[in-house]
């Protein structure tokens, strides 16, 4: 089962449910971001979902230009934005940052399988670490010894982070890289240690070598 109210750093108790406590930490975006099928330079598709009370920004009637402006406003005010993508018929929800590349070229951050209210504080805490100069690397384990540690893997197809590419990559420009923060379940098992396909979390990269 997926974790709830997971924390990266228990000392950061001020941030709850994606609410920011300083001008540099982003609130989560309202509604859901685009679907994962569009690429830079194409007309972006929404990820329609019955999940929760929110509607995606495109479903609310915003144009591509207005959605882009919305994220740019968040980035200017807080340093980064968070795009939430609702679940599909066979895929869990995901959320990712937009703006990490502004901080020493760091890859964007992605997490799968958490509700927006749980994904936002995790991504905000991780993004704050990047803003403050920390560089995550593939293979890092965050929160070792705690419930639900995270392990960093490289995202193979970062173009699926549509708005990060649209704003910082785009046609004829470099592809913005991304890291996924994979969480362990209540029993401390990683997705690649379970025999069946994990219905709660989707892997966007390769399992660590020798992981079984």
C-alpha positions, 0 to 999 in steps of 0.5 A: 500500500502507498504511504500517507503523509510521508515525510522526507525530513521530520524536522520540517514539520511546518510544511503540511499538505503542500502549504509553504511557510516561506516565499521560496517554497512552492505551493502545489499547483491547483488542479492537474497538469497535462497528460503524458502523451504530448511532447514539446511543441505539440498541443498539450492534452489534459489528463482527465480524471475523476480523482478528487475534487480538482479538475485539470487546468485544461479542463477548467478552460485554460489555454496552453498559454494560460497554463504556461503563465500559471506555472511561470508565476508559481516559479517566479514567486516560489522557485518552482512549481508542481504539476500533478497528473491524475491516474489513468485506467492502468496507471497511478497518479504522478507529480513532478517539479518544474524549475529544478533546472534553474538550480545548478542544472539539477534534474526535475523531481518526480514521484508516483502513486501519491495523492497531491496532498502527500506528493506536494510536501515530499517534492517541496522538501526535496526541492528545497534541498536542491535550492539550498545546493544539494545535488541528488544522484542516482542510487541515493537512499533518502530516509534510510532506517525510517518508514518509507525511504526513497531511492533515486532512479533516472527517468528514462523518458523525461519528455513525459514531464510535459510542462518541464520540457515545454518551459525549460526544454522545448523544440530544438533544445535539450531534454531536461533530465529527471529523477524519480524518487521511488518509495518503499512500501509498509514492509520496507520492500521496493517495487522491484522486490515484489513479484507482481506489478505494483498497482500503486507506483509506476517506475519510470526508469530501470531498477537498480542493478543487483536489486533482484 
